[in-house]
Amino acid sequence: MQVLVIEDDESLNHAVSSVLREEGFQVHVSLRGDDGAFMAEQNIYDLIILDLMLPGMTGIAIIHYLRARGIDTPILLLTALDAVERRVEGLDAGADDYVVKPVAFQELLARARAILRRHGTLTENGDIGIGPLTVRPRLQEGYYNQVPLKLSAKEFELLEFLVINRNQILTREQILDRVWGFDSDTGIGIVELYVHYLRKKLTAAGCPELIHTVRGIGYMMKEKAHVPKDEN
């Protein structure tokens, strides 16, 4: 899963990012509030770790900005010990939880996992899934009825993103940014190609059709009974 860390203290940003990567998260970072807000607006992250005092745009302003645009990515605040009013303001604005500086990294990880569980992203054992289709992020593996799917790295990232956002429509641009990155020179057609690859592997494993094309927009992972009528 992918986490965006928006923190202007370079040493703390690096430390938080390193701890998250050791736990199997893919991490993107920003040292400025305005840059971080732009990245967060792409709506491809599973969690945002956000400092309150930032150059360019404050953490509170970022929360208001994202929530006003309907982006409900979970947000974990990093706050100073004496910043009670700012902490309350951040929670009221739509943040999910906070960790006080100096950061205790085990607490940060525990709170991050708790947020992801509350949002239905993680189960107690760290898996995510839809029916008998299971993704295990820490192992970078997908299973259908407990049988490994033998996915490539990109196929796994695509499956993970679809499963995390099950029952939601994802645009091709969102998938491209999430799986291949903002800076990739890869064209949008790569998304359709890898969806094709992933569908073939799921079908070969006996999995019913779960990845549905939404005409003119992108894809949705959903069980057939609930698929929108206008999809291919």
C-alpha positions, -999 to +999 in steps of 0.1 A: +000+000+000+011+036-006+016+063+019+022+100+014+044+117+040+041+155+041+066+168+066+091+197+061+117+184+086+139+164+063+154+141+090+119+133+105+105+128+070+133+104+062+129+085+095+092+081+091+095+070+055+122+045+064+101+029+091+071+027+068+092+011+040+105-015+065+069-024+072+062-030+035+046+003+025+055+022-006+062+058+004+061+091-014+073+122+003+068+160+002+086+187+021+061+214+013+024+218+019+014+230-015+034+202-033+019+177-008-016+189-015-011+185-052+001+149-047-027+140-023-053+154-047-045+126-072-063+104-047-040+073-052-028+070-016-041+047+011-029+070+039-015+105+043+009+113+072+007+151+076+025+177+096+005+207+107+031+234+102+043+234+066+057+259+041+035+267+012+002+254+027-006+244+063-017+210+073-051+223+083-056+240+049-046+207+032-072+188+051-099+213+043-088+214+006-089+176+002-122+170+021-139+198+001-130+179-030-145+146-017-111+130-012-115+109+019-080+094+021-072+087+058-050+113+074-027+108+104-014+140+119+021+147+133+017+173+160+037+191+187+031+181+223+016+215+231-005+219+199-038+208+215-059+235+197-044+227+164-048+190+169-085+195+177-089+217+147-072+191+125-095+163+138-126+185+134-115+193+098-114+156+089-081+141+101-085+105+115-059+104+143-026+120+155+008+112+168+027+136+190+063+146+184+089+134+191+074+105+172+074+070+188+076+049+156+059+018+170+030+040+180+029+056+146+028+022+129+001+010+153-021+040+147-015+038+109-026+001+109-056+010+131-067+037+107-064+014+077-084-013+096-112+012+104-114+022+068-117-014+057-083-014+040-067-040+063-079-069+082-066-078+116-039-100+100-030-074+074-047-090+044-072-073+021-097-091-001-130-095-019-147-129-014-121-157-018-096-133-035-070-122-010-040-098-013-012-100+013+007-067+010+036-076+032+043-107+011+035-089-022+013-119-031-023-125-043-043-157-037-076-171-050-090-198-026-056-197-009-038-207-042-010-183-052-017-163-084+020-160-094+017-123-103+044-100-116+053-069-095+031-046-116+002-071-117+004-073-079+003-035-075-026-033-099-046-060-081-038-045-047-050-010-058-082-025-072-090-046-041-082-017-017-107+004-037-132-023-043-167-011-051-153+022-064-146+034-099-109+041-106-099+061-136-072+049-159-052+080-149-054+072-113-042+036-119-014+048-141-002+073-114-005+047-086+011+017-103+036+034-127+042+068-109+037+104-117+070+107-135+065+076-157+068+081-195+045+051-200+014+057-219-022+052-207-025+021-228-003+002-204-032+002-179-055-017-203-027-042-211-020-050-175-057-053-167-059-078-195-029-097-180-045-097-146-079-108-158-062-138-176-045-149-144-076-146-123-097-165-149-070-193-151-073-196-113-111-201-115-119-166-102-152-152-116-152-118-133-144-092-107-126-065-127-152-045-147-147-019-174-166+013-168-171+028-202-151+060-209-137+061-173-117+032-161-123+000-140-141-012-109-135-043-088-169-055-078-189-087-075-211-092-106-244-087-089-236-051-081-219-039-113-232-006-128-255-012-158-234+010-181-202-010-178-187-031-206 
